[in-house]
Amino acid sequence: MEQTSYNYCALPLAPYACKPEQTRGRVHDEPESRHRTPFQRDRDRIIHSSAFRRLKYKTQVFVYHEGDHYRTRLTHTLEVAQIARTLARAFMVNEDLAETVALAHDLGHTPFAHMGEEHLKSAMEHYGRFEHNDQSLRVLTTLERKYPQWNGLNLTWETLEGVVKHNGPMTKEPYIAVRELQEKMDLRLDTYASMEAQVAALSDDIAYNNHDVEDGIRAGLFSINDLEEIPILSRVIDNVRDSYPDIEERYLVQELKRDMIGVMVDDVLAETRKRLDKVKPESPDDIRMAGIQIVAFSSEMYEDVQKLRHFLYNRMYRHYTINRIELKVERIVGDLFQAFHKNYKLFPDNWQQRVIEAEAVDNERERARIVADYIAGMTDRYAIREHERLFDLYWDLR
């Protein structure tokens, strides 16, 4: 790529950091910005995308209408990006790239969070499968329509690699978006991702494990006393109470969340530095070829986090109130999929055009993919309203 005086970072980077002036480029060649690095430009394109704005009304755990104080997919994403920048700076890797991968990681999530994803997966089982990480890549490379020259946002290799491999090498058969992109640029699917992408992945774990605790208490699904069953939380709660003997519960919850994020970040910093000392990487490729995930929890912290996840699964994600919502989500997603797949003329005009352009009118598999794209892109409230429009007999007749 053509190098400009603006392609360098403000802070010094470690030898194993991804450097913007050394990017492997984009699928479609285009002049780079005079004032922003390629990774900053990727970040800005994501923030300005339609899919990013829709995250505001997509569920994290609680459907949007249940209260204004619960996390949405957007606020979760912003919390992940904040933690990612903190870790990236500590490791002297590229903050812009870490933030970019964090901002992009959930763009393909369905309405109604994992409940919606599971039922869309079920609907797509015989039509090429569905997976939200792959859908995030599909949003970035195909579904966003912002430029006359190409579909997608035309992001850098490093950003796309981070979205594809932030959880490690791809050992299973790739889904559709990865297969299509792999034909255009080699993502080296059998290697680990960059340090920046690994930072984003661990930041996701830190963010949701802590904010789900806060949201679960707010919703009354469990109490502070219940959290004392979990060793790591019990230790932090005891420390907070030692520091503030008369603390009110609302402040205790906030202190618990802050301290837990700090404890997890400290653990990741210590464990990752041990792994860096062992591997001694001198380039980004040394990170990719290390054979292990470099950015990681210690084994002790990993066990503690697993206990927390088990608690949240049983007491929050499988709570009867969530199960009741899921019963409705199954109906909404299933009905919408069947209706649009059976009759593409029910689509809005622009989506009917996508079916025609894809020559999917008589191709059930291709038409199912477009239906999945349409449903996955919906917000919670739009999915609810589409279901009402189609299945409430009196919606347009009152």
C-alpha positions as CSV (number, residue, x, y, z in Angstrom):
1,M,0.0,0.0,0.0
2,E,1.1,3.6,-0.5
3,Q,2.6,4.9,2.7
4,T,1.9,8.4,4.0
5,S,3.1,10.4,7.0
6,Y,-0.2,9.7,8.8
7,N,0.2,5.9,8.8
8,Y,2.0,5.7,12.1
9,C,0.6,5.4,15.7
10,A,1.0,8.0,18.3
11,L,2.5,5.6,20.9
12,P,5.4,3.2,20.4
13,L,4.4,-0.4,19.5
14,A,5.9,-3.7,20.5
15,P,7.6,-5.7,17.7
16,Y,4.7,-8.2,17.7
17,A,2.0,-5.5,17.2
18,C,0.2,-5.0,14.0
19,K,1.5,-1.9,12.3
20,P,-0.8,0.0,10.1
21,E,1.8,0.8,7.5
22,Q,2.4,-3.0,7.1
23,T,-1.3,-3.9,6.5
24,R,-1.9,-6.7,4.0
25,G,-4.4,-4.4,2.3
26,R,-8.1,-4.7,1.4
27,V,-10.0,-6.9,-1.1
28,H,-10.6,-3.9,-3.3
29,D,-7.7,-1.5,-3.8
30,E,-8.5,2.1,-2.8
31,P,-6.4,5.2,-1.8
32,E,-5.8,5.3,2.0
33,S,-6.8,8.3,4.1
34,R,-4.4,11.2,4.5
35,H,-5.2,11.7,8.1
36,R,-6.2,8.3,9.6
37,T,-4.4,4.9,9.7
38,P,-6.1,2.0,7.9
39,F,-7.2,0.6,11.2
40,Q,-8.7,3.9,12.3
41,R,-10.5,4.0,9.0
42,D,-11.9,0.5,9.5
43,R,-13.1,1.5,13.0
44,D,-14.9,4.6,11.6
45,R,-16.6,2.6,8.8
46,I,-17.9,0.2,11.4
47,I,-19.2,3.0,13.7
48,H,-21.0,4.6,10.7
49,S,-22.5,1.3,9.5
50,S,-26.3,0.6,9.7
51,A,-25.6,-2.7,11.5
52,F,-23.7,-0.9,14.3
53,R,-26.6,1.5,14.9
54,R,-29.1,-1.4,15.1
55,L,-27.2,-2.9,18.0
56,K,-28.9,-0.3,20.2
57,Y,-32.2,-2.2,20.0
58,K,-30.8,-5.8,20.1
59,T,-31.0,-7.8,23.2
60,Q,-28.0,-8.7,25.3
61,V,-30.0,-10.8,27.8
62,F,-33.2,-8.8,28.4
63,V,-35.4,-7.7,25.6
64,Y,-35.2,-4.0,25.0
65,H,-38.7,-3.1,26.4
66,E,-38.0,-4.6,29.8
67,G,-36.1,-1.5,31.1
68,D,-33.8,1.3,30.0
69,H,-31.0,0.3,32.4
70,Y,-30.1,-3.1,31.1
71,R,-27.3,-3.7,28.7
72,T,-28.1,-3.8,25.0
73,R,-25.9,-5.3,22.4
74,L,-24.6,-1.8,21.7
75,T,-23.6,-0.9,25.2
76,H,-22.1,-4.4,25.6
77,T,-20.0,-3.7,22.5
78,L,-18.8,-0.3,23.8
79,E,-17.8,-1.9,27.1
80,V,-15.8,-4.6,25.3
81,A,-14.0,-1.9,23.2
82,Q,-13.1,0.1,26.3
83,I,-11.5,-2.9,28.0
84,A,-9.8,-3.9,24.7
85,R,-8.1,-0.5,24.5
86,T,-6.9,-0.8,28.1
87,L,-5.3,-4.2,27.5
88,A,-3.9,-3.2,24.1
89,R,-2.1,-0.2,25.5
90,A,-0.7,-2.3,28.4
91,F,0.7,-4.8,25.9
92,M,1.9,-2.0,23.5
93,V,-0.1,-3.4,20.6
94,N,-2.3,-1.5,18.2
95,E,-5.2,0.0,20.2
96,D,-7.1,1.0,17.1
97,L,-7.1,-2.5,15.7
98,A,-8.1,-4.0,19.0
99,E,-11.0,-1.5,19.3
100,T,-12.0,-2.2,15.7
101,V,-12.3,-5.9,16.2
102,A,-14.2,-5.4,19.5
103,L,-16.7,-3.0,17.8
104,A,-17.3,-5.5,14.9
105,H,-17.5,-8.8,16.9
106,D,-21.3,-8.8,17.4
107,L,-22.6,-7.1,14.3
108,G,-24.1,-10.3,13.0
109,H,-26.0,-11.1,16.2
110,T,-29.7,-11.8,15.7
111,P,-32.5,-10.1,17.5
112,F,-33.3,-11.6,21.0
113,A,-29.6,-12.5,21.5
114,H,-28.6,-16.2,21.7
115,M,-32.3,-17.2,21.9
116,G,-32.8,-15.7,18.4
117,E,-29.6,-17.3,17.1
118,E,-30.5,-20.8,18.3
119,H,-33.9,-20.7,16.5
120,L,-32.4,-19.1,13.3
121,K,-29.8,-21.9,13.4
122,S,-32.5,-24.5,13.6
123,A,-34.4,-22.9,10.6
124,M,-31.1,-22.8,8.6
125,E,-30.0,-26.4,9.5
126,H,-30.8,-27.7,6.0
127,Y,-29.9,-24.5,4.1
128,G,-26.2,-24.0,4.8
129,R,-26.2,-23.3,8.5
130,F,-26.1,-20.1,10.5
131,E,-23.6,-18.8,13.1
132,H,-23.5,-15.2,14.4
133,N,-19.7,-14.8,14.1
134,D,-19.8,-15.8,10.5
135,Q,-22.8,-13.4,10.1
136,S,-20.7,-10.6,11.5
137,L,-18.2,-11.2,8.7
138,R,-21.0,-11.3,6.2
139,V,-22.3,-7.9,7.4
140,L,-18.8,-6.5,6.9
141,T,-18.1,-8.0,3.5
142,T,-21.5,-8.4,1.8
143,L,-24.5,-6.9,3.5
144,E,-23.6,-3.3,4.2
145,R,-24.3,-1.3,1.1
146,K,-22.5,2.0,1.4
147,Y,-20.3,2.2,-1.7
148,P,-21.0,2.2,-5.4
149,Q,-17.9,0.2,-6.2
150,W,-18.5,-2.8,-4.0
151,N,-20.7,-4.5,-1.4
152,G,-19.5,-4.5,2.2
153,L,-17.1,-2.0,4.0
154,N,-13.9,-3.2,2.3
155,L,-11.9,-3.5,5.6
156,T,-8.3,-4.4,6.0
157,W,-7.0,-8.0,6.1
158,E,-6.1,-7.6,9.8
159,T,-9.6,-6.5,10.9
160,L,-11.3,-9.3,8.9
161,E,-8.8,-11.8,10.2
162,G,-9.6,-10.6,13.8
163,V,-13.3,-11.1,13.3
164,V,-12.9,-14.6,11.8
165,K,-10.2,-15.9,14.2
166,H,-10.6,-14.0,17.5
167,N,-11.5,-17.2,19.2
168,G,-8.5,-19.1,17.7
169,P,-7.7,-21.0,14.5
170,M,-10.7,-22.2,12.5
171,T,-10.5,-26.0,12.7
172,K,-14.1,-26.8,11.5
173,E,-15.5,-26.4,8.1
174,P,-15.9,-22.7,7.4
175,Y,-19.4,-21.1,7.1
176,I,-20.5,-19.2,4.0
177,A,-18.9,-15.8,4.7
178,V,-15.5,-17.2,5.6
179,R,-15.6,-19.4,2.5
180,E,-16.4,-16.6,0.2
181,L,-13.8,-14.2,1.7
182,Q,-11.1,-17.0,1.7
183,E,-11.5,-17.1,-2.1
184,K,-10.5,-13.4,-2.3
185,M,-7.8,-13.2,0.4
186,D,-6.0,-15.9,2.3
187,L,-7.0,-15.5,6.0
188,R,-4.6,-18.3,7.1
189,L,-7.4,-20.0,8.9
190,D,-5.1,-22.6,10.6
191,T,-3.2,-20.0,12.6
192,Y,-4.0,-17.9,15.7
193,A,-5.2,-14.3,15.3
194,S,-3.2,-11.2,16.1
195,M,-2.6,-10.0,19.6
196,E,-5.1,-7.3,19.0
197,A,-7.8,-9.8,18.0
198,Q,-7.0,-12.0,21.0
199,V,-7.3,-8.9,23.3
200,A,-10.8,-8.2,21.9
201,A,-11.9,-11.8,22.5
202,L,-10.8,-11.7,26.2
203,S,-12.3,-8.3,26.7
204,D,-15.6,-9.8,25.5
205,D,-15.4,-12.4,28.3
206,I,-14.5,-9.9,30.9
207,A,-17.3,-7.5,29.9
208,Y,-20.2,-9.9,29.7
209,N,-19.4,-11.9,32.8
210,N,-19.3,-8.8,34.9
211,H,-22.2,-6.8,33.4
212,D,-24.5,-9.8,33.4
213,V,-23.9,-10.0,37.2
214,E,-25.0,-6.4,37.6
215,D,-28.1,-6.8,35.3
216,G,-29.1,-10.1,37.0
217,I,-29.1,-8.4,40.4
218,R,-31.1,-5.4,39.0
219,A,-33.7,-7.8,37.5
220,G,-34.0,-9.6,40.8
221,L,-32.9,-13.0,39.4
222,F,-30.4,-13.4,42.3
223,S,-29.0,-11.5,45.2
224,I,-25.6,-10.5,46.6
225,N,-25.9,-13.3,49.1
226,D,-26.4,-15.8,46.2
227,L,-23.2,-14.5,44.6
228,E,-21.2,-15.5,47.7
229,E,-21.5,-19.1,46.4
230,I,-18.9,-18.2,43.8
231,P,-15.4,-18.2,45.3
232,I,-13.9,-15.3,43.2
233,L,-17.0,-13.1,43.8
234,S,-17.1,-14.0,47.5
235,R,-13.5,-12.8,47.9
236,V,-14.2,-9.5,46.2
237,I,-17.4,-9.0,48.2
238,D,-15.5,-9.6,51.4
239,N,-12.8,-7.1,50.4
240,V,-15.4,-4.4,49.6
241,R,-17.2,-4.9,52.9
242,D,-13.9,-4.7,54.8
243,S,-13.2,-1.4,53.1
244,Y,-16.8,-0.1,53.5
245,P,-18.5,-1.8,56.5
246,D,-21.8,0.1,56.2
247,I,-22.0,0.1,52.4
248,E,-25.5,0.1,50.8
249,E,-26.2,-2.8,48.4
250,R,-26.5,-0.5,45.4
251,Y,-23.0,0.7,45.9
252,L,-21.7,-2.7,46.8
253,V,-22.9,-4.0,43.4
254,Q,-21.0,-1.2,41.7
255,E,-17.8,-1.8,43.7
256,L,-18.1,-5.5,43.0
257,K,-18.4,-4.9,39.2
258,R,-15.5,-2.5,39.1
259,D,-13.2,-4.6,41.3
260,M,-14.0,-7.8,39.4
261,I,-13.1,-6.2,36.1
262,G,-9.9,-5.0,37.7
263,V,-9.1,-8.5,39.1
264,M,-9.7,-10.1,35.7
265,V,-7.7,-7.5,33.8
266,D,-4.8,-7.9,36.3
267,D,-4.9,-11.7,35.8
268,V,-4.9,-11.4,32.0
269,L,-2.0,-9.0,32.1
270,A,0.1,-11.3,34.4
271,E,-0.7,-14.5,32.5
272,T,-0.2,-13.0,29.0
273,R,3.2,-11.5,30.0
274,K,4.3,-14.9,31.1
275,R,3.3,-16.4,27.8
276,L,5.0,-13.5,25.9
277,D,8.2,-14.2,27.9
278,K,8.0,-17.8,26.9
279,V,7.3,-17.3,23.2
280,K,9.5,-14.2,22.8
281,P,7.6,-13.0,19.7
282,E,9.4,-10.5,17.4
283,S,6.6,-10.0,14.8
284,P,2.8,-10.4,14.4
285,D,3.4,-13.7,12.6
286,D,5.3,-15.0,15.7
287,I,2.0,-14.5,17.6
288,R,0.0,-16.2,14.9
289,M,2.4,-19.2,14.8
290,A,2.9,-19.5,18.5
291,G,0.7,-22.6,18.8
292,I,-1.1,-21.3,21.8
293,Q,-3.5,-18.4,22.6
294,I,-1.2,-15.7,24.0
295,V,-3.8,-13.5,25.6
296,A,-5.4,-15.6,28.2
297,F,-6.6,-16.1,31.8
298,S,-4.4,-18.0,34.2
299,S,-5.6,-21.6,34.9
300,E,-6.9,-20.5,38.3
301,M,-8.9,-17.6,36.9
302,Y,-10.2,-19.7,34.1
303,E,-11.7,-22.1,36.7
304,D,-13.2,-19.2,38.6
305,V,-14.7,-17.8,35.4
306,Q,-16.2,-21.2,34.5
307,K,-17.9,-21.3,37.9
308,L,-19.3,-17.9,37.4
309,R,-20.5,-18.8,33.9
310,H,-22.2,-22.0,35.3
311,F,-23.9,-19.8,38.0
312,L,-25.1,-17.3,35.4
313,Y,-26.4,-20.0,33.1
314,N,-28.5,-21.7,35.7
315,R,-29.7,-18.6,37.6
316,M,-30.0,-16.1,34.7
317,Y,-29.9,-17.4,31.2
318,R,-32.2,-20.4,32.1
319,H,-34.4,-18.4,34.6
320,Y,-38.1,-19.1,34.0
321,T,-38.7,-15.5,33.0
322,I,-36.1,-15.8,30.2
323,N,-37.5,-19.2,29.2
324,R,-40.9,-17.6,28.8
325,I,-39.4,-15.0,26.5
326,E,-37.7,-17.7,24.5
327,L,-41.0,-19.5,24.0
328,K,-42.2,-16.3,22.2
329,V,-38.9,-15.8,20.4
330,E,-39.1,-19.3,18.9
331,R,-42.5,-18.5,17.6
332,I,-41.5,-15.1,16.2
333,V,-38.3,-16.3,14.4
334,G,-39.9,-19.5,13.2
335,D,-43.0,-17.9,11.8
336,L,-41.0,-15.1,10.0
337,F,-38.5,-17.6,8.5
338,Q,-41.2,-19.8,7.1
339,A,-43.3,-16.9,5.8
340,F,-40.5,-15.2,3.9
341,H,-38.9,-18.4,2.7
342,K,-42.2,-19.6,1.3
343,N,-43.1,-16.3,-0.4
344,Y,-40.3,-13.8,-1.0
345,K,-43.0,-11.3,-2.2
346,L,-43.6,-10.6,1.5
347,F,-40.2,-8.9,1.6
348,P,-40.0,-5.1,1.3
349,D,-39.2,-4.1,-2.3
350,N,-35.4,-3.7,-1.8
351,W,-35.1,-7.2,-0.3
352,Q,-37.3,-8.7,-3.1
353,Q,-34.7,-7.2,-5.4
354,R,-31.9,-9.0,-3.6
355,V,-33.7,-12.3,-4.1
356,I,-34.0,-11.5,-7.8
357,E,-30.4,-10.3,-8.2
358,A,-29.2,-13.5,-6.4
359,E,-31.3,-15.6,-8.8
360,A,-32.8,-17.1,-5.7
361,V,-36.5,-17.1,-6.7
362,D,-36.4,-20.8,-7.6
363,N,-33.4,-21.7,-5.4
364,E,-34.5,-22.6,-1.9
365,R,-31.0,-22.6,-0.4
366,E,-30.1,-19.2,-1.7
367,R,-33.5,-17.8,-0.8
368,A,-33.1,-19.1,2.8
369,R,-29.7,-17.4,3.1
370,I,-31.4,-14.0,2.2
371,V,-34.2,-14.7,4.7
372,A,-31.6,-15.4,7.4
373,D,-29.8,-12.1,6.5
374,Y,-33.0,-10.2,6.8
375,I,-34.0,-11.7,10.1
376,A,-30.5,-11.5,11.6
377,G,-30.4,-7.8,10.8
378,M,-33.6,-7.1,12.6
379,T,-33.8,-5.3,16.0
380,D,-35.9,-6.9,18.7
381,R,-38.7,-4.3,18.2
382,Y,-38.6,-4.6,14.4
383,A,-38.9,-8.4,14.6
384,I,-41.9,-8.1,16.9
385,R,-43.6,-5.6,14.6
386,E,-42.9,-7.6,11.5
387,H,-44.5,-10.6,13.2
388,E,-47.5,-8.5,14.1
389,R,-47.8,-7.1,10.6
390,L,-47.8,-10.6,9.1
391,F,-49.8,-12.6,11.7
392,D,-52.1,-10.2,13.5
393,L,-55.2,-10.5,11.4
394,Y,-56.3,-6.9,12.3
395,W,-52.9,-5.1,12.1
396,D,-53.8,-3.2,8.9
397,L,-57.6,-3.4,9.2
398,R,-58.3,-1.5,12.4
